[in-house]
Amino acid sequence: MKILLPAAIALFAIAAPASAQEESTDRRVRVGLGAQFKPAYPGAKDRDLRPLFDFDLARGVEEFRVETPDDRFGVRLISAGRFTAGAAASYQGARKDKDVGARVGKVDATIEVGGYADYLFSDNLRLRGELVKGVNGHEGLVGQVGLDHFWRDGDRYAITLGPRLLFSDDRYSQAYFGVSPAAALATGLPVYRPKGGIHSVALASGIQTQFGPRWGLFGYARGERLVGDAGKSPLVRRYGNRNQLSAGIGVSYAFTVKRKR
């Protein structure tokens, strides 16, 4: 689900001029608000309660586009048949020593920006890839590739389920899974310098329902397992958890924005 409303608004504003050049039609908008439990940071043992946002846009009488719960917020810039691509953004909160329970070093919060591409093999099967870079904070590259099956009945309901491969570069891996000499001295852990690559595998499921033309319900569940250098991290083994579980639920509201013809 899209979890960073400011980034959503910013990217939507960027896309607005391009939309204005298209044939003028009504726009249907669906916004959602709820709550979710997510790991406090990548590799964390504990989960935090956080707000959950959703934002969907459709033209005229078109159905809302099916999305999966862990899609980063995106603005479609290219559309060619079953292939689409565009800009993507997300937000990663800070990791502080008190979150870990040891002096392992702070990782500042960051906005992550980049792009996505997806391809529909059929109306019910989608392949999607995302790659973003931390503007500050971890300052690394991180992304994922996922394959999802959809079950839907128009806008009445949509259910998604699919596996994920998550990958990152050396900088991201060292920020969250590495142990610096200073952290080793403070905690007694061995110095650890993980490499980039596939750092976790996951399974994600989501649901979106409409009780009528206005109100609806949405939610998701996701299980993730750290692997490779991330899974071997002494920091994760002592202070964190290789299993990363998330879940959330919220209420949505849909409305139509009339446009001049």
C-alpha positions as protocol buffer text, in pm:
chain_id: "A"
residue {
  index: 1
  type: MET
  ca { x: 0 y: 0 z: 0 }
}
residue {
  index: 2
  type: LYS
  ca { x: 111 y: 353 z: -51 }
}
residue {
  index: 3
  type: ILE
  ca { x: 236 y: 463 z: 291 }
}
residue {
  index: 4
  type: LEU
  ca { x: 370 y: 812 z: 221 }
}
residue {
  index: 5
  type: LEU
  ca { x: 89 y: 1058 z: 153 }
}
residue {
  index: 6
  type: PRO
  ca { x: 313 y: 1365 z: 102 }
}
residue {
  index: 7
  type: ALA
  ca { x: 510 y: 1182 z: -167 }
}
residue {
  index: 8
  type: ALA
  ca { x: 183 y: 1074 z: -327 }
}
residue {
  index: 9
  type: ILE
  ca { x: 59 y: 1431 z: -342 }
}
residue {
  index: 10
  type: ALA
  ca { x: 391 y: 1554 z: -484 }
}
residue {
  index: 11
  type: LEU
  ca { x: 405 y: 1292 z: -757 }
}
residue {
  index: 12
  type: PHE
  ca { x: 39 y: 1344 z: -842 }
}
residue {
  index: 13
  type: ALA
  ca { x: 109 y: 1716 z: -884 }
}
residue {
  index: 14
  type: ILE
  ca { x: 395 y: 1637 z: -1121 }
}
residue {
  index: 15
  type: ALA
  ca { x: 170 y: 1414 z: -1328 }
}
residue {
  index: 16
  type: ALA
  ca { x: -116 y: 1666 z: -1342 }
}
residue {
  index: 17
  type: PRO
  ca { x: 10 y: 1873 z: -1637 }
}
residue {
  index: 18
  type: ALA
  ca { x: 45 y: 1561 z: -1850 }
}
residue {
  index: 19
  type: SER
  ca { x: -305 y: 1452 z: -1756 }
}
residue {
  index: 20
  type: ALA
  ca { x: -445 y: 1789 z: -1849 }
}
residue {
  index: 21
  type: GLN
  ca { x: -325 y: 1735 z: -2205 }
}
residue {
  index: 22
  type: GLU
  ca { x: -537 y: 1421 z: -2237 }
}
residue {
  index: 23
  type: GLU
  ca { x: -900 y: 1422 z: -2341 }
}
residue {
  index: 24
  type: SER
  ca { x: -1093 y: 1590 z: -2062 }
}
residue {
  index: 25
  type: THR
  ca { x: -1308 y: 1339 z: -1871 }
}
residue {
  index: 26
  type: ASP
  ca { x: -1431 y: 1289 z: -1518 }
}
residue {
  index: 27
  type: ARG
  ca { x: -1191 y: 1134 z: -1267 }
}
residue {
  index: 28
  type: ARG
  ca { x: -1288 y: 885 z: -999 }
}
residue {
  index: 29
  type: VAL
  ca { x: -1079 y: 905 z: -684 }
}
residue {
  index: 30
  type: ARG
  ca { x: -1055 y: 657 z: -398 }
}
residue {
  index: 31
  type: VAL
  ca { x: -876 y: 746 z: -76 }
}
residue {
  index: 32
  type: GLY
  ca { x: -826 y: 523 z: 225 }
}
residue {
  index: 33
  type: LEU
  ca { x: -705 y: 553 z: 582 }
}
residue {
  index: 34
  type: GLY
  ca { x: -630 y: 282 z: 835 }
}
residue {
  index: 35
  type: ALA
  ca { x: -366 y: 134 z: 1063 }
}
residue {
  index: 36
  type: GLN
  ca { x: -90 y: -121 z: 1016 }
}
residue {
  index: 37
  type: PHE
  ca { x: 173 y: -310 z: 1213 }
}
residue {
  index: 38
  type: LYS
  ca { x: 514 y: -310 z: 1043 }
}
residue {
  index: 39
  type: PRO
  ca { x: 871 y: -390 z: 1152 }
}
residue {
  index: 40
  type: ALA
  ca { x: 1025 y: -86 z: 1319 }
}
residue {
  index: 41
  type: TYR
  ca { x: 1311 y: -101 z: 1064 }
}
residue {
  index: 42
  type: PRO
  ca { x: 1450 y: -363 z: 822 }
}
residue {
  index: 43
  type: GLY
  ca { x: 1557 y: -661 z: 1031 }
}
residue {
  index: 44
  type: ALA
  ca { x: 1373 y: -546 z: 1347 }
}
residue {
  index: 45
  type: LYS
  ca { x: 1235 y: -777 z: 1613 }
}
residue {
  index: 46
  type: ASP
  ca { x: 951 y: -544 z: 1714 }
}
residue {
  index: 47
  type: ARG
  ca { x: 666 y: -401 z: 1510 }
}
residue {
  index: 48
  type: ASP
  ca { x: 525 y: -48 z: 1525 }
}
residue {
  index: 49
  type: LEU
  ca { x: 169 y: 74 z: 1482 }
}
residue {
  index: 50
  type: ARG
  ca { x: 161 y: 317 z: 1189 }
}
residue {
  index: 51
  type: PRO
  ca { x: -100 y: 489 z: 972 }
}
residue {
  index: 52
  type: LEU
  ca { x: -196 y: 319 z: 647 }
}
residue {
  index: 53
  type: PHE
  ca { x: -290 y: 527 z: 342 }
}
residue {
  index: 54
  type: ASP
  ca { x: -439 y: 433 z: 7 }
}
residue {
  index: 55
  type: PHE
  ca { x: -491 y: 641 z: -307 }
}
residue {
  index: 56
  type: ASP
  ca { x: -636 y: 527 z: -640 }
}
residue {
  index: 57
  type: LEU
  ca { x: -737 y: 715 z: -954 }
}
residue {
  index: 58
  type: ALA
  ca { x: -951 y: 605 z: -1250 }
}
residue {
  index: 59
  type: ARG
  ca { x: -1078 y: 786 z: -1559 }
}
residue {
  index: 60
  type: GLY
  ca { x: -1449 y: 808 z: -1630 }
}
residue {
  index: 61
  type: VAL
  ca { x: -1619 y: 472 z: -1579 }
}
residue {
  index: 62
  type: GLU
  ca { x: -1296 y: 271 z: -1588 }
}
residue {
  index: 63
  type: GLU
  ca { x: -1236 y: 27 z: -1303 }
}
residue {
  index: 64
  type: PHE
  ca { x: -974 y: 119 z: -1047 }
}
residue {
  index: 65
  type: ARG
  ca { x: -641 y: -40 z: -1131 }
}
residue {
  index: 66
  type: VAL
  ca { x: -560 y: -349 z: -925 }
}
residue {
  index: 67
  type: GLU
  ca { x: -261 y: -289 z: -701 }
}
residue {
  index: 68
  type: THR
  ca { x: -76 y: -504 z: -452 }
}
residue {
  index: 69
  type: PRO
  ca { x: -30 y: -404 z: -86 }
}
residue {
  index: 70
  type: ASP
  ca { x: 343 y: -339 z: -114 }
}
residue {
  index: 71
  type: ASP
  ca { x: 344 y: -143 z: -439 }
}
residue {
  index: 72
  type: ARG
  ca { x: 536 y: 176 z: -390 }
}
residue {
  index: 73
  type: PHE
  ca { x: 340 y: 485 z: -484 }
}
residue {
  index: 74
  type: GLY
  ca { x: 376 y: 533 z: -858 }
}
residue {
  index: 75
  type: VAL
  ca { x: 281 y: 775 z: -1134 }
}
residue {
  index: 76
  type: ARG
  ca { x: 230 y: 608 z: -1471 }
}
residue {
  index: 77
  type: LEU
  ca { x: 435 y: 778 z: -1741 }
}
residue {
  index: 78
  type: ILE
  ca { x: 444 y: 508 z: -2010 }
}
residue {
  index: 79
  type: SER
  ca { x: 157 y: 285 z: -2117 }
}
residue {
  index: 80
  type: ALA
  ca { x: 187 y: 50 z: -2413 }
}
residue {
  index: 81
  type: GLY
  ca { x: -65 y: -230 z: -2421 }
}
residue {
  index: 82
  type: ARG
  ca { x: 1 y: -458 z: -2125 }
}
residue {
  index: 83
  type: PHE
  ca { x: 323 y: -277 z: -2029 }
}
residue {
  index: 84
  type: THR
  ca { x: 333 y: 28 z: -1801 }
}
residue {
  index: 85
  type: ALA
  ca { x: 617 y: 216 z: -1632 }
}
residue {
  index: 86
  type: GLY
  ca { x: 667 y: 534 z: -1437 }
}
residue {
  index: 87
  type: ALA
  ca { x: 804 y: 713 z: -1132 }
}
residue {
  index: 88
  type: ALA
  ca { x: 793 y: 554 z: -786 }
}
residue {
  index: 89
  type: ALA
  ca { x: 848 y: 679 z: -432 }
}
residue {
  index: 90
  type: SER
  ca { x: 835 y: 547 z: -75 }
}
residue {
  index: 91
  type: TYR
  ca { x: 945 y: 634 z: 275 }
}
residue {
  index: 92
  type: GLN
  ca { x: 1171 y: 452 z: 519 }
}
residue {
  index: 93
  type: GLY
  ca { x: 1165 y: 560 z: 882 }
}
residue {
  index: 94
  type: ALA
  ca { x: 1472 y: 613 z: 1097 }
}
residue {
  index: 95
  type: ARG
  ca { x: 1646 y: 343 z: 1297 }
}
residue {
  index: 96
  type: LYS
  ca { x: 1771 y: 467 z: 1632 }
}
residue {
  index: 97
  type: ASP
  ca { x: 1981 y: 291 z: 1894 }
}
residue {
  index: 98
  type: LYS
  ca { x: 1681 y: 277 z: 2128 }
}
residue {
  index: 99
  type: ASP
  ca { x: 1483 y: 94 z: 1859 }
}
residue {
  index: 100
  type: VAL
  ca { x: 1748 y: -178 z: 1847 }
}
residue {
  index: 101
  type: GLY
  ca { x: 1829 y: -183 z: 2217 }
}
residue {
  index: 102
  type: ALA
  ca { x: 2202 y: -138 z: 2157 }
}
residue {
  index: 103
  type: ARG
  ca { x: 2446 y: 124 z: 2027 }
}
residue {
  index: 104
  type: VAL
  ca { x: 2468 y: 3 z: 1669 }
}
residue {
  index: 105
  type: GLY
  ca { x: 2443 y: 342 z: 1497 }
}
residue {
  index: 106
  type: LYS
  ca { x: 2156 y: 554 z: 1369 }
}
residue {
  index: 107
  type: VAL
  ca { x: 2016 y: 535 z: 1015 }
}
residue {
  index: 108
  type: ASP
  ca { x: 1823 y: 852 z: 933 }
}
residue {
  index: 109
  type: ALA
  ca { x: 1478 y: 845 z: 779 }
}
residue {
  index: 110
  type: THR
  ca { x: 1474 y: 887 z: 403 }
}
residue {
  index: 111
  type: ILE
  ca { x: 1249 y: 939 z: 106 }
}
residue {
  index: 112
  type: GLU
  ca { x: 1323 y: 681 z: -164 }
}
residue {
  index: 113
  type: VAL
  ca { x: 1268 y: 779 z: -528 }
}
residue {
  index: 114
  type: GLY
  ca { x: 1305 y: 585 z: -851 }
}
residue {
  index: 115
  type: GLY
  ca { x: 1086 y: 398 z: -1094 }
}
residue {
  index: 116
  type: TYR
  ca { x: 873 y: 92 z: -1162 }
}
residue {
  index: 117
  type: ALA
  ca { x: 768 y: -123 z: -1455 }
}
residue {
  index: 118
  type: ASP
  ca { x: 500 y: -388 z: -1477 }
}
residue {
  index: 119
  type: TYR
  ca { x: 365 y: -625 z: -1738 }
}
residue {
  index: 120
  type: LEU
  ca { x: 27 y: -801 z: -1747 }
}
residue {
  index: 121
  type: PHE
  ca { x: 64 y: -1153 z: -1884 }
}
residue {
  index: 122
  type: SER
  ca { x: -316 y: -1176 z: -1858 }
}
residue {
  index: 123
  type: ASP
  ca { x: -597 y: -996 z: -1679 }
}
residue {
  index: 124
  type: ASN
  ca { x: -509 y: -1200 z: -1369 }
}
residue {
  index: 125
  type: LEU
  ca { x: -128 y: -1226 z: -1371 }
}
residue {
  index: 126
  type: ARG
  ca { x: 117 y: -938 z: -1332 }
}
residue {
  index: 127
  type: LEU
  ca { x: 496 y: -909 z: -1311 }
}
residue {
  index: 128
  type: ARG
  ca { x: 628 y: -591 z: -1146 }
}
residue {
  index: 129
  type: GLY
  ca { x: 973 y: -456 z: -1072 }
}
residue {
  index: 130
  type: GLU
  ca { x: 1071 y: -151 z: -867 }
}
residue {
  index: 131
  type: LEU
  ca { x: 1403 y: 22 z: -802 }
}
residue {
  index: 132
  type: VAL
  ca { x: 1449 y: 327 z: -578 }
}
residue {
  index: 133
  type: LYS
  ca { x: 1738 y: 513 z: -415 }
}
residue {
  index: 134
  type: GLY
  ca { x: 1750 y: 671 z: -72 }
}
residue {
  index: 135
  type: VAL
  ca { x: 1779 y: 1048 z: -99 }
}
residue {
  index: 136
  type: ASN
  ca { x: 1941 y: 1053 z: 246 }
}
residue {
  index: 137
  type: GLY
  ca { x: 1945 y: 804 z: 534 }
}
residue {
  index: 138
  type: HIS
  ca { x: 2073 y: 472 z: 401 }
}
residue {
  index: 139
  type: GLU
  ca { x: 2148 y: 639 z: 61 }
}
residue {
  index: 140
  type: GLY
  ca { x: 2143 y: 296 z: -104 }
}
residue {
  index: 141
  type: LEU
  ca { x: 1959 y: 128 z: -388 }
}
residue {
  index: 142
  type: VAL
  ca { x: 1676 y: -108 z: -298 }
}
residue {
  index: 143
  type: GLY
  ca { x: 1407 y: -278 z: -501 }
}
residue {
  index: 144
  type: GLN
  ca { x: 1191 y: -580 z: -551 }
}
residue {
  index: 145
  type: VAL
  ca { x: 1047 y: -805 z: -821 }
}
residue {
  index: 146
  type: GLY
  ca { x: 708 y: -966 z: -767 }
}
residue {
  index: 147
  type: LEU
  ca { x: 463 y: -1190 z: -952 }
}
residue {
  index: 148
  type: ASP
  ca { x: 98 y: -1158 z: -850 }
}
residue {
  index: 149
  type: HIS
  ca { x: -227 y: -1335 z: -927 }
}
residue {
  index: 150
  type: PHE
  ca { x: -546 y: -1125 z: -918 }
}
residue {
  index: 151
  type: TRP
  ca { x: -901 y: -1229 z: -842 }
}
residue {
  index: 152
  type: ARG
  ca { x: -1151 y: -949 z: -901 }
}
residue {
  index: 153
  type: ASP
  ca { x: -1510 y: -860 z: -980 }
}
residue {
  index: 154
  type: GLY
  ca { x: -1489 y: -508 z: -1117 }
}
residue {
  index: 155
  type: ASP
  ca { x: -1462 y: -265 z: -826 }
}
residue {
  index: 156
  type: ARG
  ca { x: -1670 y: -487 z: -596 }
}
residue {
  index: 157
  type: TYR
  ca { x: -1365 y: -674 z: -476 }
}
residue {
  index: 158
  type: ALA
  ca { x: -1003 y: -742 z: -572 }
}
residue {
  index: 159
  type: ILE
  ca { x: -776 y: -1000 z: -407 }
}
residue {
  index: 160
  type: THR
  ca { x: -402 y: -1030 z: -478 }
}
residue {
  index: 161
  type: LEU
  ca { x: -142 y: -1290 z: -382 }
}
residue {
  index: 162
  type: GLY
  ca { x: 217 y: -1337 z: -492 }
}
residue {
  index: 163
  type: PRO
  ca { x: 585 y: -1395 z: -407 }
}
residue {
  index: 164
  type: ARG
  ca { x: 866 y: -1136 z: -390 }
}
residue {
  index: 165
  type: LEU
  ca { x: 1242 y: -1113 z: -427 }
}
residue {
  index: 166
  type: LEU
  ca { x: 1394 y: -810 z: -253 }
}
residue {
  index: 167
  type: PHE
  ca { x: 1741 y: -687 z: -339 }
}
residue {
  index: 168
  type: SER
  ca { x: 1975 y: -401 z: -245 }
}
residue {
  index: 169
  type: ASP
  ca { x: 2326 y: -267 z: -294 }
}
residue {
  index: 170
  type: ASP
  ca { x: 2621 y: -273 z: -53 }
}
residue {
  index: 171
  type: ARG
  ca { x: 2536 y: 65 z: 98 }
}
residue {
  index: 172
  type: TYR
  ca { x: 2182 y: -34 z: 194 }
}
residue {
  index: 173
  type: SER
  ca { x: 2294 y: -372 z: 329 }
}
residue {
  index: 174
  type: GLN
  ca { x: 2570 y: -220 z: 541 }
}
residue {
  index: 175
  type: ALA
  ca { x: 2334 y: 46 z: 679 }
}
residue {
  index: 176
  type: TYR
  ca { x: 2080 y: -203 z: 816 }
}
residue {
  index: 177
  type: PHE
  ca { x: 2261 y: -535 z: 847 }
}
residue {
  index: 178
  type: GLY
  ca { x: 2626 y: -440 z: 891 }
}
residue {
  index: 179
  type: VAL
  ca { x: 2825 y: -399 z: 1214 }
}
residue {
  index: 180
  type: SER
  ca { x: 3078 y: -115 z: 1208 }
}
residue {
  index: 181
  type: PRO
  ca { x: 3396 y: -122 z: 1420 }
}
residue {
  index: 182
  type: ALA
  ca { x: 3236 y: 132 z: 1657 }
}
residue {
  index: 183
  type: ALA
  ca { x: 2921 y: -81 z: 1691 }
}
residue {
  index: 184
  type: ALA
  ca { x: 3133 y: -392 z: 1745 }
}
residue {
  index: 185
  type: LEU
  ca { x: 3322 y: -219 z: 2026 }
}
residue {
  index: 186
  type: ALA
  ca { x: 2997 y: -104 z: 2190 }
}
residue {
  index: 187
  type: THR
  ca { x: 2808 y: -434 z: 2161 }
}
residue {
  index: 188
  type: GLY
  ca { x: 3067 y: -709 z: 2148 }
}
residue {
  index: 189
  type: LEU
  ca { x: 2941 y: -821 z: 1807 }
}
residue {
  index: 190
  type: PRO
  ca { x: 3196 y: -905 z: 1537 }
}
residue {
  index: 191
  type: VAL
  ca { x: 3259 y: -649 z: 1264 }
}
residue {
  index: 192
  type: TYR
  ca { x: 3035 y: -744 z: 972 }
}
residue {
  index: 193
  type: ARG
  ca { x: 3033 y: -601 z: 620 }
}
residue {
  index: 194
  type: PRO
  ca { x: 2748 y: -755 z: 418 }
}
residue {
  index: 195
  type: LYS
  ca { x: 2738 y: -734 z: 40 }
}
residue {
  index: 196
  type: GLY
  ca { x: 2448 y: -634 z: -177 }
}
residue {
  index: 197
  type: GLY
  ca { x: 2222 y: -878 z: -363 }
}
residue {
  index: 198
  type: ILE
  ca { x: 1899 y: -1057 z: -276 }
}
residue {
  index: 199
  type: HIS
  ca { x: 1843 y: -987 z: 94 }
}
residue {
  index: 200
  type: SER
  ca { x: 1495 y: -1133 z: 147 }
}
residue {
  index: 201
  type: VAL
  ca { x: 1205 y: -1328 z: 2 }
}
residue {
  index: 202
  type: ALA
  ca { x: 841 y: -1254 z: 78 }
}
residue {
  index: 203
  type: LEU
  ca { x: 478 y: -1345 z: 18 }
}
residue {
  index: 204
  type: ALA
  ca { x: 219 y: -1066 z: 8 }
}
residue {
  index: 205
  type: SER
  ca { x: -161 y: -1072 z: -6 }
}
residue {
  index: 206
  type: GLY
  ca { x: -413 y: -791 z: -24 }
}
residue {
  index: 207
  type: ILE
  ca { x: -786 y: -725 z: -50 }
}
residue {
  index: 208
  type: GLN
  ca { x: -994 y: -425 z: -157 }
}
residue {
  index: 209
  type: THR
  ca { x: -1375 y: -427 z: -139 }
}
residue {
  index: 210
  type: GLN
  ca { x: -1651 y: -177 z: -218 }
}
residue {
  index: 211
  type: PHE
  ca { x: -1972 y: -196 z: -14 }
}
residue {
  index: 212
  type: GLY
  ca { x: -2132 y: 53 z: -252 }
}
residue {
  index: 213
  type: PRO
  ca { x: -2034 y: 343 z: -475 }
}
residue {
  index: 214
  type: ARG
  ca { x: -1868 y: 528 z: -186 }
}
residue {
  index: 215
  type: TRP
  ca { x: -1743 y: 322 z: 108 }
}
residue {
  index: 216
  type: GLY
  ca { x: -1509 y: 27 z: 108 }
}
residue {
  index: 217
  type: LEU
  ca { x: -1256 y: -172 z: 306 }
}
residue {
  index: 218
  type: PHE
  ca { x: -895 y: -260 z: 226 }
}
residue {
  index: 219
  type: GLY
  ca { x: -624 y: -461 z: 399 }
}
residue {
  index: 220
  type: TYR
  ca { x: -311 y: -666 z: 355 }
}
residue {
  index: 221
  type: ALA
  ca { x: -78 y: -922 z: 512 }
}
residue {
  index: 222
  type: ARG
  ca { x: 286 y: -986 z: 424 }
}
residue {
  index: 223
  type: GLY
  ca { x: 551 y: -1226 z: 547 }
}
residue {
  index: 224
  type: GLU
  ca { x: 920 y: -1174 z: 470 }
}
residue {
  index: 225
  type: ARG
  ca { x: 1231 y: -1381 z: 543 }
}
residue {
  index: 226
  type: LEU
  ca { x: 1580 y: -1230 z: 544 }
}
residue {
  index: 227
  type: VAL
  ca { x: 1830 y: -1439 z: 345 }
}
residue {
  index: 228
  type: GLY
  ca { x: 2188 y: -1420 z: 225 }
}
residue {
  index: 229
  type: ASP
  ca { x: 2419 y: -1176 z: 401 }
}
residue {
  index: 230
  type: ALA
  ca { x: 2121 y: -1003 z: 563 }
}
residue {
  index: 231
  type: GLY
  ca { x: 2000 y: -1329 z: 718 }
}
residue {
  index: 232
  type: LYS
  ca { x: 2352 y: -1405 z: 847 }
}
residue {
  index: 233
  type: SER
  ca { x: 2394 y: -1064 z: 1010 }
}
residue {
  index: 234
  type: PRO
  ca { x: 2501 y: -1094 z: 1376 }
}
residue {
  index: 235
  type: LEU
  ca { x: 2304 y: -774 z: 1442 }
}
residue {
  index: 236
  type: VAL
  ca { x: 1985 y: -935 z: 1313 }
}
residue {
  index: 237
  type: ARG
  ca { x: 2056 y: -1264 z: 1492 }
}
residue {
  index: 238
  type: ARG
  ca { x: 2107 y: -1101 z: 1834 }
}
residue {
  index: 239
  type: TYR
  ca { x: 1883 y: -795 z: 1830 }
}
residue {
  index: 240
  type: GLY
  ca { x: 1642 y: -852 z: 1544 }
}
residue {
  index: 241
  type: ASN
  ca { x: 1448 y: -1123 z: 1363 }
}
residue {
  index: 242
  type: ARG
  ca { x: 1491 y: -1283 z: 1021 }
}
residue {
  index: 243
  type: ASN
  ca { x: 1111 y: -1310 z: 995 }
}
residue {
  index: 244
  type: GLN
  ca { x: 948 y: -977 z: 909 }
}
residue {
  index: 245
  type: LEU
  ca { x: 568 y: -973 z: 938 }
}
residue {
  index: 246
  type: SER
  ca { x: 332 y: -688 z: 846 }
}
residue {
  index: 247
  type: ALA
  ca { x: -47 y: -645 z: 834 }
}
residue {
  index: 248
  type: GLY
  ca { x: -293 y: -359 z: 806 }
}
residue {
  index: 249
  type: ILE
  ca { x: -659 y: -267 z: 753 }
}
residue {
  index: 250
  type: GLY
  ca { x: -840 y: 52 z: 660 }
}
residue {
  index: 251
  type: VAL
  ca { x: -1156 y: 218 z: 529 }
}
residue {
  index: 252
  type: SER
  ca { x: -1178 y: 376 z: 183 }
}
residue {
  index: 253
  type: TYR
  ca { x: -1404 y: 641 z: 30 }
}
residue {
  index: 254
  type: ALA
  ca { x: -1461 y: 695 z: -344 }
}
residue {
  index: 255
  type: PHE
  ca { x: -1587 y: 1008 z: -519 }
}
residue {
  index: 256
  type: THR
  ca { x: -1597 y: 1164 z: -865 }
}
residue {
  index: 257
  type: VAL
  ca { x: -1423 y: 1484 z: -970 }
}
residue {
  index: 258
  type: LYS
  ca { x: -1612 y: 1650 z: -1258 }
}
residue {
  index: 259
  type: ARG
  ca { x: -1394 y: 1797 z: -1531 }
}
residue {
  index: 260
  type: LYS
  ca { x: -1491 y: 2049 z: -1797 }
}
residue {
  index: 261
  type: ARG
  ca { x: -1547 y: 1916 z: -2145 }
}
